[in-house]
Amino acid sequence: MGAPIFRGYDREALDREYDNRGKVTDSADYLAWYPRESAAARRELACRLDVPYGPSPAETLDLFPAPGASPAPIQVFIHGGYWRALDKADFSYVARAFRPAGAATVVINYGLIPSVDMDELVRQCRAAVAWVHRNARSFGGDPERIFVSGHSAGGHLVAILMATDWPAFAGLPADLVKGGCGISGLYDLEPIRLCFLNETLTLTPEQARRSSPVHLAPTGPGPLLLPVGGLEGPEYHRQSDDLAAAWRRHGLAVEVMDMPGLHHFSIVAQLNDPSTGLSRAVLRQMDLA
C-alpha cells in the first residue's frame, strides 16, 4: 500500500473507488442501453431537439412537453459522465418517468472537459436553467415549478444549481429551483482532484473547493433528494451523507435514499419507468404522486 492521500486511501485505492466502469461488470451493457432506449423514447414522444440556449455548439437542450394542460411543472435532467463524457441524447428516456404524471422534461447538454473548464461548464448549466425559466411557457411549462435532477456528475451540477445566486447570475428569482434530486452524485471534488480523473479535469485545489457543493450553501428552500445505489462504493455513500449533513445545517430538508440492489449505472435506469421507487420519489417532490 502506498502513502494515503485522502481519508486513508492511497492513489491506487482512490482510483479504484472512482472507477465505476471498472467496478461494475455490466457497465458496458448499460452504456449501450442508455442511447438505445433514448432513441426509442424520441420516436415515441413529442419532442423538440437541439434547442440552443447559448452561443456554443454544446449549449443545447431537448424538450419533451407535457401531454396535458399547461402550464406544467418542469423536470430538468443533467447527464453524468464525470464532466468529460456522454451526451443529452443518451438520456431522453428519463422523460418516460415524468411525462405520464403531467410534467414537461428538459434534458440539457453542456461542454465537456477538456473542451471547457469546470467553471465554464457550470456557467453553461446555469444558463440552461435560466433559459428554461425564461422560455417555459413556449413549451407549456410553468416557470414557477422548475425542478432539477441529475446522475453522477449531473448530481454534482444539481447541487451547484441549488447553490446558485440566481438574482446575481441572471436577475431571476432566488427560489428559481424548487427542488432537486442528485442521483449517486459527487459533492466533494477533492478526491476527484487527487485521483486518475484529474488527468483530464485538471482541477486546481481552488477550483475543486469552490466547485464542491459540500462547501457551499443552498440558496433556495429545497428540498433535496440524494438517492444512492446500495451497491455503490463507500466514497459515493460518503459523498451524499456529507452533503446531507452540511446542507441540513443550513436548514434544508435533505433525504438520503439508499436504494438496495442498484449500482452506479442501474440506478439512473430507474427513470425509464414511472413506477420505480426513484421515479415515484421525484414525482412526489413535484407533487405529482
C-alpha positions in Angstrom: 0.0 0.0 0.0 1.2 3.5 -0.9 1.1 6.6 1.2 -2.5 7.7 2.0 -3.6 10.8 0.0 -7.2 11.1 1.0 -9.1 9.7 4.1 -6.8 6.7 4.3 -6.9 5.9 0.6 -3.7 5.7 -1.4 -3.7 6.7 -5.0 -4.4 3.2 -6.3 -7.3 2.6 -3.9 -8.8 6.1 -4.6 -8.6 5.4 -8.4 -10.4 2.1 -7.9 -13.1 3.7 -5.8 -14.0 6.2 -8.5 -13.5 3.9 -11.5 -17.2 3.0 -12.0 -16.7 1.3 -15.3 -14.1 -0.9 -13.8 -16.1 -1.7 -10.7 -19.4 -2.6 -12.4 -19.1 -5.7 -14.6 -22.1 -4.9 -16.8 -21.3 -1.2 -17.2 -20.9 -1.6 -20.9 -24.3 -3.1 -21.3 -25.9 -0.1 -19.6 -23.8 2.4 -21.6 -25.2 0.7 -24.7 -28.8 0.6 -23.2 -29.0 4.3 -22.5 -28.8 5.6 -26.1 -30.8 2.7 -27.4 -33.7 3.4 -25.1 -33.4 7.1 -25.6 -33.7 6.8 -29.4 -36.8 4.8 -28.8 -38.2 7.5 -26.4 -37.6 10.2 -29.0 -39.6 8.2 -31.6 -42.4 7.7 -29.1 -42.7 11.1 -27.5 -43.4 14.6 -28.8 -40.1 16.5 -28.6 -38.1 19.5 -29.7 -34.5 18.6 -30.1 -31.2 20.6 -30.1 -32.8 23.8 -29.0 -30.0 26.4 -28.4 -29.7 28.1 -25.0 -26.3 29.7 -25.6 -23.8 30.5 -28.4 -21.6 27.4 -28.4 -22.5 24.2 -30.2 -22.6 22.3 -26.9 -25.2 24.7 -25.4 -28.4 22.9 -26.5 -31.3 21.1 -24.8 -34.1 18.7 -25.7 -37.7 19.5 -24.8 -40.3 16.9 -24.0 -43.6 18.8 -23.4 -46.2 17.5 -21.0 -49.1 15.7 -22.6 -51.9 17.6 -20.8 -52.9 21.1 -19.7 -50.3 23.8 -19.3 -48.6 25.3 -17.5 -47.0 22.0 -16.4 -44.2 21.5 -13.8 -40.8 21.1 -15.4 -38.1 18.5 -14.6 -34.6 19.5 -15.9 -32.3 16.5 -16.2 -28.5 16.7 -16.3 -26.4 13.8 -17.5 -23.3 12.4 -15.9 -20.0 11.1 -17.4 -17.5 12.7 -14.9 -17.9 16.0 -16.7 -16.0 14.6 -19.7 -18.2 12.1 -21.4 -21.8 11.2 -22.6 -24.5 13.4 -24.1 -28.1 14.5 -23.5 -29.1 12.2 -26.4 -28.2 9.2 -24.1 -30.8 10.2 -21.6 -34.0 11.1 -23.4 -35.6 8.0 -21.8 -35.9 9.9 -18.5 -38.9 11.7 -20.0 -40.8 8.4 -19.6 -40.7 8.8 -15.8 -42.2 12.3 -15.8 -44.5 12.7 -18.8 -47.2 10.3 -17.7 -47.7 12.3 -14.5 -48.1 15.5 -16.4 -44.6 17.1 -16.3 -42.5 18.6 -19.0 -39.0 17.3 -19.3 -35.9 19.1 -20.4 -32.6 17.3 -20.9 -29.6 19.6 -21.2 -26.2 19.4 -22.8 -23.0 21.2 -21.8 -19.5 21.5 -23.0 -17.3 18.6 -21.8 -13.9 18.9 -20.2 -11.3 19.5 -21.6 -13.1 21.5 -24.3 -14.1 23.8 -21.5 -13.1 24.0 -17.8 -15.2 23.3 -14.8 -16.1 27.0 -14.3 -17.4 27.3 -17.9 -19.3 24.0 -17.6 -21.0 25.2 -14.5 -21.9 28.5 -16.2 -23.4 26.7 -19.1 -25.7 24.6 -16.8 -26.8 27.7 -15.0 -27.5 29.4 -18.4 -29.6 26.4 -19.5 -31.8 26.6 -16.4 -32.1 30.4 -16.8 -33.3 29.7 -20.4 -35.8 27.2 -19.2 -37.3 29.7 -16.7 -37.5 32.5 -19.4 -38.9 30.3 -22.1 -41.0 27.8 -20.1 -44.3 29.0 -21.5 -43.1 28.4 -25.1 -43.3 24.6 -24.4 -46.2 24.6 -22.0 -44.1 24.7 -18.8 -44.6 26.6 -15.6 -41.6 28.8 -14.8 -42.7 28.8 -11.1 -42.3 25.0 -10.8 -38.8 24.1 -12.1 -37.1 21.0 -10.5 -33.7 19.6 -11.3 -32.3 16.1 -11.3 -29.0 14.6 -12.5 -26.9 11.5 -12.2 -23.3 11.2 -11.0 -21.5 14.4 -12.3 -25.1 15.6 -13.1 -25.9 15.2 -9.4 -23.0 17.5 -8.6 -24.5 20.0 -11.1 -27.9 19.7 -9.4 -26.4 20.8 -6.1 -24.5 23.6 -7.8 -27.7 24.9 -9.3 -29.4 24.7 -5.9 -26.5 26.8 -4.5 -26.7 29.4 -7.3 -27.3 33.1 -6.6 -30.0 33.5 -9.3 -30.6 37.2 -8.9 -26.9 37.9 -9.3 -26.4 35.4 -12.1 -29.3 36.3 -14.3 -31.7 38.6 -12.5 -34.0 35.7 -11.8 -35.9 34.7 -8.6 -33.8 33.4 -5.8 -36.0 30.3 -5.4 -36.0 29.5 -9.2 -35.2 25.8 -8.4 -38.0 24.4 -6.3 -36.3 21.1 -5.6 -33.6 18.8 -6.7 -32.5 15.1 -6.9 -28.8 14.2 -7.1 -28.6 10.5 -8.1 -25.3 8.9 -6.9 -23.7 12.3 -7.1 -20.4 13.9 -6.4 -20.3 16.8 -3.9 -16.8 16.9 -2.6 -14.3 17.3 -5.5 -11.1 17.0 -3.5 -10.9 13.1 -4.1 -11.7 13.7 -7.7 -8.7 16.1 -8.0 -6.5 13.5 -6.4 -7.4 10.5 -8.5 -7.0 9.5 -12.1 -9.9 11.7 -13.3 -7.8 14.8 -12.8 -5.6 13.8 -15.7 -8.5 15.1 -17.8 -10.3 17.5 -15.5 -7.1 19.4 -14.4 -8.8 20.8 -11.3 -6.7 23.1 -9.1 -7.2 22.9 -5.3 -9.0 26.2 -5.5 -11.3 25.1 -8.4 -12.1 21.8 -6.6 -13.1 23.7 -3.4 -15.2 26.4 -5.0 -17.0 23.7 -7.2 -17.7 21.4 -4.2 -21.3 21.8 -3.0 -20.3 20.4 0.4 -18.5 23.8 0.9 -21.4 25.9 -0.5 -24.8 26.8 0.9 -28.2 26.3 -0.7 -29.8 29.5 -1.9 -33.4 28.3 -2.1 -35.8 26.3 0.2 -35.2 23.0 -1.4 -36.0 20.1 -0.7 -33.2 17.8 -2.0 -33.3 14.1 -2.6 -30.0 12.1 -2.6 -30.6 8.6 -3.9 -27.5 6.3 -3.8 -27.3 2.8 -5.1 -26.8 0.2 -2.3 -24.1 -1.4 -4.4 -22.1 1.8 -4.7 -18.7 2.0 -3.0 -18.2 3.7 0.3 -17.0 7.0 -1.2 -20.3 7.5 -3.1 -22.2 7.0 0.1 -19.9 9.4 2.0 -20.4 12.0 -0.7 -24.2 12.0 -0.3 -24.0 11.7 3.5 -21.6 14.6 3.8 -23.7 16.9 1.6 -26.8 16.0 3.5 -25.2 16.8 6.8 -23.7 20.1 5.6 -26.9 21.3 4.0 -29.1 20.3 6.9 -27.0 22.6 9.0 -28.3 25.4 6.6 -31.8 24.3 7.3 -32.5 22.5 4.1 -34.7 19.4 4.0 -32.5 16.6 2.6 -33.4 12.9 2.3 -30.7 10.4 1.5 -32.2 7.3 -0.2 -30.2 4.1 0.0 -31.5 2.0 -2.9 -30.7 -1.7 -2.4 -29.5 -3.8 -5.3 -28.7 -0.9 -7.6 -25.2 0.1 -8.8 -23.9 3.3 -10.4 -25.4 2.5 -13.8 -28.6 0.7 -12.9 -29.9 3.4 -10.5 -30.4 6.0 -13.2 -32.1 3.4 -15.5 -34.9 3.5 -13.0 -36.1 6.7 -14.6 -37.2 4.7 -17.7 -40.3 3.7 -15.7 -42.6 5.9 -13.7 -43.5 3.1 -11.3 -40.0 2.6 -9.9 -39.0 3.8 -6.4 -36.7 6.5 -7.8 -39.3 7.9 -10.2 -42.0 7.9 -7.6 -39.8 9.8 -5.2 -39.0 12.5 -7.7 -42.7 12.8 -8.7 -43.6 13.1 -5.0 -41.2 16.0 -4.7 -43.0 17.6 -7.6 -46.4 16.9 -6.0 -47.3 14.6 -8.9 -47.6 11.4 -6.9 
